[in-house]
Structures are given as C-alpha cells and as structure tokens.
Amino acid sequence: MKKSISIWSFYGNWSLEQKLHLAKEAGFAGFEIDLSEDGPLNLQSTTADLKTIRALADKCGVTLSGVATGLYWGANACSADPAVRQKAATILQKQIESAAALGVDAILVVPGAVGVDFIPGGEVVPYHLAYQRAQDFIKSALPVAEKAKVTLCVENVWNKFLLIPLEMKALIDGFGSDRVGSYFDVGNTLATGYPEHWIAALGSRIKRVHFKDYRRAVGTVDGFCDLLSGDVNWPAVVAELRTVGYQGWLTAEMIPPVPFYKHCPEVLIHNTSRAMDAILGRKAS
C-alpha cells in the first residue's frame, strides 16, 4: 500500500508546486489533486494546463494518485432539477478527461445526495429517486470512463445515501464494469458504523482509500481529527485491507491546517506522514 495525501490537507495560499514539494519532503509518494472552481485544475483547464500540472508533479518526484472534487456539493447529481444534474454530469466529464490527461486511473465520485446537513437549505431528495438518478448519472458516464481507462470510484460521504456497505456493493455490482468501484473513506463511516466491516464487505471493489480519523463523541463534522487521535480502530482497518488484498493508494484527507495549525501549517503534513507510517507498521519517513 502506498502513501498519498490530498491537496485539501494543505494551506490554501501555497502554490501547487509548494504543496507537491512538501508532500515529497514529508514522505508521500502520491498526491491527490482536485477539480475546483479556481484552483490549478478547474473546469476551464486546457490540455496545456494539464500538461503543466503533470510535468510539475514529475519534477517534484510525486505521482498524481487521484482526481477528487468538492464541486458535487453544489451540483447534486440526484437533484430534481435537470439543470443541476447536467452540471454534475459536466463535472464528472471534466474529471474523467483530466484524469486521463494526467495519467491518473481513478477519480472520486459523489453520485448525488439525499440530503446534506452542512449545506443550509439544501435540497432533500426522496431516497428511491436518488438511487435511480445516481445509477443514471454513473451509467451515462461509464462508456467515456471505460474508453479513457479511468475508474469511477464512488465515495461514502455524509450525504444520507448509500448508508451501509451492502448497498454500496449492490450499486457498484449493478453496473457490471471494472470501471466502477469504491473510494472507501475510513473516517466517514465512524458516525454510524465500523470501517473494518465496510472493507470486508466491499473487498476487491475498493480502488482507492481515504485515511481520516473521527471522534464519535463530537457527532458533527467537527469530530474529524488528526490520524491516531480519534476512534478508528487502525489495526483492524489495516488488517482487513490486507485480508482483502488491497495494495493501492492510501490518501490522507485531513482537515485544512488553518486555523488548527495556524502558525506552522506544514507540521500537519509531516505529522500525518508519521502517523500513517505508524499505522502501517513502518519506520518513519
């Protein structure tokens, strides 16, 4: 299993080159970039822009391990509004195209939401309609993903949807394609379940893994915390990943370093790398 870190873990004002250099310095082999409104990779990025990003990663000695995005929170693929669903489809299309150009074989996909507590006034979608629309959303993009050899990795997130691993398993299996898999987020399961149970149920469907920790007693998004400081049973998680034969990227997705690391935000990156080494039973990088 290989260590990676999400771009969301870094101080926002740093340049992409600074983030890549710090990731390498801290001992990460991989770096997950995101598709955003105004970041280095965005909806208007050209082929030349993508070549520049890939060259920069190569220069820094870091592999681009995935393409995530937070744009789905503003474009619910399960919305009753066709225009909103089309916006989500446009985001997914751009992720696929960008991943292919960057040499990345998997992307993070949020296939819609039933409801999102941390978005005030957000749309609430009937569960059965959300499931149907999520299926349509992924199915429509699948031919492009298969041609580009990019896997659509459905993440378990706080969207009141796909609440148990057996439901996630059924959704993935329903497409009958190796280009649909799971982006399993360890910390996101803690509020309602146990990550080791999800891993056992999903097995080889897991194509990417996010490492996060969480304190159940908090009960809100404020419960996410530094690795090894929450309630994740890390020995059980790692043991189950090894049992199912997972050998891919483990990507740390940490809370933004400011304000929690407001004086030395780079310390979060180094601490996260050391924590991952400890979790995996390795000597510190």
N, C-alpha and C positions, 0 to 999 in steps of 0.2 A: 504494500500500500504506500502511496506517495503523498507527501505533504504539499498542500496548496493553501492559498489564502485569498479571500475575496477582496476586491477593490473597496468594498464598503467598510472594511476594517481600518482604513487609513484616514488620516487627517485630510479633510476635503480640499484645502487650499494647496496641497502639494501637487506637483505635476505628475503625469503618468510615469515619466522617467524616474522621478524621485521615489515613487511608490514601488516600481519594479526593482530599483537598486536596493531599497530597504528590504524588500521581500527576499531577495537573493542573499543579502548580508545576514538576515536573521535565520537562514537555513531552509527557506522554502524553495522547492523545485518548480512549483506551479503557481500560477496567478490567474484568478478568475476575473475577467473584465465584465463590465455591464453595458447594456444598451440604455442610454438615458436621453433626456431632453437636450442637454447641452454639454455632455462630457466628451471625452476623446472619441468615443464610439456613440453615435447618435443616429437618429432617423435620416439625417441628411448626409451621412458619411459616404464618401465616394470610394471607388476602387483604389484610388491613390491614397486616400486616408487610411484604408485598411492595410495597404502595403506598408505604410509608415509605422503603424502600430505593431505589425508583425516583426518588422525589422528592428524596432526598438526593443521588443521582448527578446529577440535573438541577441542583440547587442548586450543586453543586461544578463544574459545567460539564464533566462526564466522561460518555462514553457507556458503558453496560454492554455489553461486546463478546462475552461468553460466560458460560456456567454450567458450571464444572468440578466435580469432586468427587473426594475421596480415599476415599470410603466403599466403593468397589468392592473395595479391598484387603482389606476384612473381609467381603465378600459376593461370592464368586466366582460369576459367572453361569454358569460351566461345571461347578460342583460336582456331585458325585454325590448330594448331599443336596438333595431338593426344597425343603426349608425355606430353605436358603441361596440357592437360585436364586430363590425367591419374594422374599426380602429384596432381592436385586439388582433384581428387577422393580419393587419398591416404590420403590427409589431412583431408577430411571430414570423412572418415572411422575412422581415429585415434581420431578425436573429439568425434564421437559417442561412441566409445569404452571407451574413457577416461571419458566421462560424466557418462556413466553407472557405471563405477567402483567408481567414486567419489560421486555417489548419486545425480547427477545433472540431471534434467529432460528436459533441453533445452540448445541448443547451437546456437551461432551466425554463420550465413552462408552468405557469399557473393557469389551469384551464377554466378559470372562472370562479365565482364565489356565490354562495347562498346569502351570506351577509358578512360584514366586516365591522366589528365593534369599534376599531380605532379610526374609522372614517365616519365622522359625524354626518348623519343624514344619508348614509349610503343606501343604495337600493337593496331590497330584500327580495330574493328570487325563490319561488317555490322549488323545493328540493328536486322533485321529479323532472321539472323543466330544466333545472340547472344541469342535471345529469345528461339529459338529451342534448342540450346545447353544447356541453363540454365534449361529448362524443363527436358531434358535428364539427366543432372547432378543430379538434385534433385530426379527424379523418380528412378534412379538406386540405390540410397542410401536409399530410403524410406522403403523397406522391413526390412533392418537391423535396421533402426531407430524405426520402429514400434515394432519389437521384443524386442529391448532394452528399449522401452518406453521413448525415447528421442525425443523431438520436434525440428525439423529443422526450425529455426527462421531466415527468410530472412531479412537482414537489408537494409534499404535505405541509400546508401552511395554515394559518389561522383564518380560514375562510368559511368555517362552518360547513365544510364539504369534504367528502372522502374521509370520514372521521375514523374509520377503522382499517387496518391493513388488508383485510379480506375484500373490502370494497375497492381499495386501490388496486389490488391484484386483479380483480374481475374487470375493472376498467381497462387496465393495460392488456390483459389477455384478449379482450374483446376485439382488438384491432388486428390480431394475428400477424404482427410485424415485429421484427427485432429492432426496428427503429422507433419503438415506443417503450420507454422504461420508467424507472422510478429515480427521482432525485431525492434521496432519503435524507431528511433533516432530523438529526438526533434530538436536538433541544426542543423542537416544535411538538414532539409527542408527549412531553413531560406533564403538561397540564391535564391530560386525560388518559394517559397510558404509559407504556414502557417501551423504550426504543428497541431493546433486545427482542421483544415479541414481534415488532414490525419487521425486523431484519429476518427473523426465522420464517415469517410468513411470505415475505417478498422474494427472498432468496436471490436467484440469478437475475431477477428483474431489476435489481439495484444497479444503476450505471454510474451514479455519482453520489457522494455523501457530503453533507454539510455537518461540520462539528460546531455545536453550540452547547452551552450549559444553561441550566434554568433552576430557579428556586421556587418550588411548588407553593410554599407558604405565602409568597407575594401574590401569585394568582393573576397578574396582569403582565403586559409587555415589559414592565419594569423588572420582572423577575429574571430576565436574561442577564447573564453574568459571565465573568471570566471562566475559562475552562478550569475544571477541578475545584471550583468554588460553589458549585450547585449540587443538584440531586441526581445527576446522571450516574448510573452505575457503569462507569467506564470499563472495568474489567469484563463485565458481562457483554457490553457492546462490542468490544474488540474481539472477544472470544466468539461471538455469534457471527461477526463479519468474516472471521477466519473459517468458521464452520461452513458458511455458505460459499466460500471460495472467492470472496471479493478481493480484488487486487488492484483496484483503480485509485482515483484521486480521492483524498480526504481533504476537503476545503474548509478551513476555519472561516466562519462568517460571524465576526464579532460586532458588538455594538460600537457605534462611532466613538473614537477615542476622546473627543471633546464633548461634554465637559469633564468626563471622568478621568482623563489623563491630560488635563488642560495645560500642564507645564511641560511635560515631556511625552507627547503622544506616541513617539516611536517606541517607547517602552512596551506598550501593548503588543506590538508586533513581535518583539523579542520574547516577551513573556508567553505569548500564545505558542510560539515555536517550541519553547522549552516544555510547555505543558503537553503539547502533542507528542514530543519525544518521550516524556514520562508515561503518557497514556499508552503508547505503543511499545514501551519497554526498551527504548533505545537510549544510547548515550546522547547527551545534549549536543546540539549542532554547534 
